[in-house]
Amino acid sequence: MFKYPPEIRKLIYTTNAIENFNRQLRKVTKTKSAFVSNDALMKILYLTTMNIVVKWTMPIQNWGSILDNLMIFFADRVKIAL
C-alpha cells in the first residue's frame, strides 16, 4: 500500500463513491418485492445508473498527476483514449 504515492492511495482506497452508488441501487430495488424477469431488474438498474451518472459533476482533484502516476505503476492496464 505504501509503495504508491498519496494521490493513488486516496484514489484506490476511497470507497465513498462506490458505497454511495450501491446505496442508490439498493434504494431502487428494495422497494420492489419481486421483478417480473431478470430483464426487468436489469432495465431498472440500467436506468438508475444513467440517472446517477448525470449527477456526477465533481472532477477528481489533481487528475493529471494521478494519471501520470497510474501510467508509471500500471502501464499495461492504463489506456488513454485520444
N, C-alpha and C positions, 0 to 999 in steps of 0.2 A: 504494500500500500504506500509506503513512504518513498518508493523509488520514483513516483510520479510527482510533477510539480503541483503546487496548491490548486491551480486552476483546474487541472484534470481531476484531482481528487474530489474537488467540490462537485464537478460535473458527474463523475461516476457514482459517488456515494450519496448524492442528494436524491431522496425519493419522494419529496413532497409533490412534485408534478405527477408522478406515477400514481401515488395514493389518491390524489385529487381526481385524476381521470377514472380510476377504478371506482371511487365513491360515486361519481356521477353515473357510471354504467349500472352500478348496483341500485341506485335510486330509481332508475327507469325499470329495471327488471323485477325488483322486489314488490312492486305494486300489482304485478300481474301474477295470478296464481298458477296459470298454465298458458302455454303457447300452442297454437293450432299445429304448428310444424316447426322443424328446425329452421326452415327458411324464414318463417315469421320472426323468430328470435334473431336471426342474422340480420334481417332487414331493419328491425328496431335498433339493434346495436350499431349498424352502419349509419342510420340517420342520426342517432345520438352522437356518434363520433364526429359526424360532419358539423353538428351544432357546437360541439365542444371546441373543435379546431378553429372555428370562426372567432371564438373568444380569446384565443391565444394571441396576445398582442405584445407582450413584453419580450424584447430581444434578450439574448444571453449576453451578459457583460463580458468584455474582452474576448469576443469570439475569435478575432484574428489570431491572437496569441494562443488561444486554446486549440484552434485548428492547426497551427504550426506545431505545437507540442504533440497533438494526436498523430500528425503525419510522421513525426520523429519516432514515436513509440509503436505506432500501429500502421506503418506504411503499407503493408499488404492488405489492410482492411479498409483504409480510408480512401474513398474515391471522390474526387471533386468534379462536379458537373460544370462544364463551361458553357 
